[in-house]
């Protein structure tokens, strides 16, 4: 079965390992209203051919596209969803984008919230698009949650384009704190570094500051939109107000996939910052 999905594409990645080639495309969609253990938007991951991701790397990302999706039966009766092709210029319908992120369409596009640019220490700044929780104590398991944030790619990985999705573990109780906040929204997130599976370092959320830093100017900056709402083309820089500004690309040894003019990463760490409110 094949369907056409019209949705914001936030990012994509590709791989070429031992003769095997492929990729993934990440799409944002509104969450279901009746979800009790989910907040915010749904982030869907679709399989994609390597060449399609290569095509996307030459288009504005994030961007709004029409995706031809093929759905087939996979292993264990699960659905396997793959993007076969895409169409569109990447132009966002601003009214729909503002509604998705709960932005006042009549607000001015000036400068982003000053706290969204402040260096941090001991905290992450991230665009929280989704949160989930689980409780398996009745089945002998544990309980906890996941926080999903978006941030601009650094440009150092030539196979990563657009915004990247980061999943953080969090205690079950923090979900209740998020229910009192606006999701999606951009927040300062208190994190703790610990040991994960396979002795890998793992960040765990311990709290959030309640101030939502996402405004119209910051949304334009993250989604690389000019003052008129048109997506900035690769190699074009802007500050959200439509005024061009010079920007130095991130270093990229391979020489491919760099994003000149990309917004600074909201996960940058340096400088003092008040401790976030903990759940």
N, C-alpha and C positions, 0 to 999 in steps of 0.2 A: 504494500500500500504506500502511496506517495501523497504528501500534502505540502502546501506552501505556507510557510510561517513568515509573517512580517514582524520583525522584532529588533531591538537594539542588540548588536553584536559588540561585546565589550572587549574581546581579545581572542587570540588564537595562538596555537603553537604547532610545531611540526617535528618529525624525527626521521632520520635515515640511518638505520643501524643494520649492519651485516646484510645489506641488500633489501631489507624491509623498509618501506616508506609509508608514511601516513601522517595524520595530524588530528587536532581537535579544535572545535569552535565553541565558544562560550556565549550564551544568550541570556538576557534578562527578560523575565516575564512576571506579571503580578501573581502574588500568592493566592491560594484559595481562601475564601472568607471564613470557612468553617474549620480551618486548621488550628488545633488547640496547642500543638507543640512546635509550631513554626511561626516566626515573625518575619516581616519584611517581604522581599522579593524572592522569586525562585530563580536560581542560577542553574541553567541546563547545559550539560556538556554533550555535544554531538561529535561522533566520529566524522572525519573529513579526509578526502584525498590530499596527498602532499601538494599536488599542483594547485588545488583550490586555496590552500593556505598561502601558497606562493602568490596567488592572485590577490588575496586579501592584504598581503604585505605591501602592495602598491596602492592600496585604497585607504581612505581615512578610517582610523580606528581610535576610539569607539565610533561606530556608525550604525545607521538604521538600514537594514537590507531585507530583501525578500529571499528566503531560503527554501529551496526544494529539498524536502526531507523524505528519505525512504525509511519506512518502518517494516522490519521483518522479525520473525520469531527467532530469538537467540537461545542460548543454553538455559536449561532449567526453566523454560517457558517465559523467560524475561524478554522484553522488547529490545531490539537493537536498532538504534536510530542513527542514520548517517546523512550528512548533507551532501547532495549530489551536485548542486550548482547554486549560484547566488546571482542576484540582480539588484541594481540600484546604485545611486551615487554616494550613499552614506548620509544623505541629508536627513536631519532629525525634524520631525514635526514638533516644534517647541512646546506647544500646548500639552501634547501627550507626554513629553519628557519631563516638563515641570510637574505635571500631575503625578507621574511615577515617583518623583522624589519629593513631593509635597512642597514645592517652591511656589511662592506667590508670583504669578506671571506679570503682575504690575510693578514688582520691585525693580529698582534701578540696577543696571549692570555697571557697577563701579569697581571697587577693589574688594577682594575676598576678605572675610573676617580675619583680623590681624592675628588671632591665635592659630589660624590654620597655617601660618608661615613661620611660627616661632620654633626655634630648635628645642629639642626635648632631651630629657635624661630619665631613663627608667620607665618610659612609657612609649606606646605607639600611637600614631595618629592615623586613623583609617576610616574609609568610607564603608560603614557597616551596612551591608545590603540584605543580610539574612541571618537568622539565628534559629537553632533547633535545640530541643532537649529530649532526653530519653530516660525512662525509669524501668529497669528490668529486675528490680529487687525481688519481685514476686516469683521470678524464674531463677533465682539464685545468682543473678548478675548485679551490676552496680547501676549507678545513675550519674548523669552528667549532661553535657551540652556541647554545641559547636557554634562558633562565631565565624561568619564569613565576611571578609573585608576585601575591598578592591584598592589597588594602588597602581600608579603608572609603572610600566616596565622600565628597568634601568638602561636598556639599550646594550647591555653587555652580552646578552644571549641573542645571537643572530636568528634563533628559531622561535622567539617569543615576540608577539606583536600586541599592541594595544594595552589594555589594562590587564593585570594579572590577579587571579583570585587566590587568596590565602585563607586557609582554614585553621582556626585556633581552638584548642580545647578550653572548656570553661566549666566551673562547677554548676550543678543543676540550679542552685539558688539564684545565680546571676540572671537567669532567664526572666525571673520576676522583676528584677531591676530594669531589664530591657523593655518589659511590657509597659513601663511608665514613661519610656522615652519614645521619640519618633524614629521608626525604622522603616525605610532606610534613612541614614543620617551619618554625619561625620563627627567622630568623638575621639577624645583622648582616652586610650585604653591602657590600664595598668596591667603589666604582664610580669610573670615570674619564669625564670629559666630553670628547667629541670631535666631529668633524665627520662628519655622515652624508650620506645621499643628498639632493640638492637643497639643500645647504648648511644642512640642519637640524641642530640640536644633538642629540647622541645619547649616551646613557649606556651604558657598557660595563662589564661585571663584570670585576674583576681579582682577587677573592678573597672568601672568607667566613670569619667566625669560627666555630669548631666547636661553640660552645655553642648548644643548641636551647632557645629561650626559650618554646616553646609548652607550656603546662600546661593543666589543666582550667579554671582560672579565666580564663586568657587566651583559651581557645577559646570559653568562654561570653561573654566580652566582645566578641570579634570577630563571633560569630554572633548576638549580641543575645539571649541566653538568660537567663531568670531562674534562681533557685536550683532550682526544680522542673523545669527543662528546657523550660518553655513559652516560645515566642518572645515577646519584648516587642513590644507593639503600637506602631504609629507614634505618636510623642508621649510614649511611656513610656520612662523612663530607668532604668538599673540598672548595677551595678558587677560583675556576674557572681556575686555572693553573694546576690542577691535583695533587697538593700537599696537602696531608691530614693534617688537623689541628684539635685539640681538640675543642669541643664545648659543652657547658652546655645546656641541654634541658630547654625549658620554663617550669615553674611550672605548673602542671596540677593535680588538686585535684582528678579527677576521675581516673587518671592513664592510660587513653586511649587517643589515637590520637595524642600524642605529637610528634613533629618532631625534633629529635636531629639534630644539624648541620644546621638548617634552617637559611637562610640569615636574617640579621637584618631588621626590618620593615622600609620601606622608609617613613613611616609617623611619625617617632620619632620626638619629639619636645623638644629641649633644646639648650641653647647656642646662641650667637649672629649670625646674618646673614644679609647681605645687603638686603634692600627692593627690591622685584621683580619689573620689569618693568610693569607698568599697561597699560591696553588697553585704 
